[in-house]
Amino acid sequence: MATAVPPPSRTTVLSLFRSFLRSARQFPDYNIREYTKRRTIDAFHSNKTLSNPSSVAAAFADGNYQLQVAKRQALVYSFYSPKLKSIMDIKH
């Protein structure tokens, strides 16, 4: 028999959101970094209207899984990052 998982609190959801944005900053490539930020914001906005506790808990669990994937991908991309910076990364 499956036990019901309580939905996450607002602070844990915001913590997950901030963790996504922090992991997006780890990507060395500008395009991937901006895509990750944009995708994170869009996903959280689309899930903002969830009201069923089980769907909120499922979306939160999926978000945690996706965060782990993003962290692994940022690590892999850092191994193979180009030596030349993007024009968007150069400080004036």
Secondary structure, DSSP 4 states (H G I P E B T S, - for coil): -PPPPPPPPHHHHHHHHHHHHHHHTT-SSHHHHHHHHHHHHHHHHHTTT---HHHHHHHHHHHHHHHHHHHHHHHHHHHT--SSPPTTT---
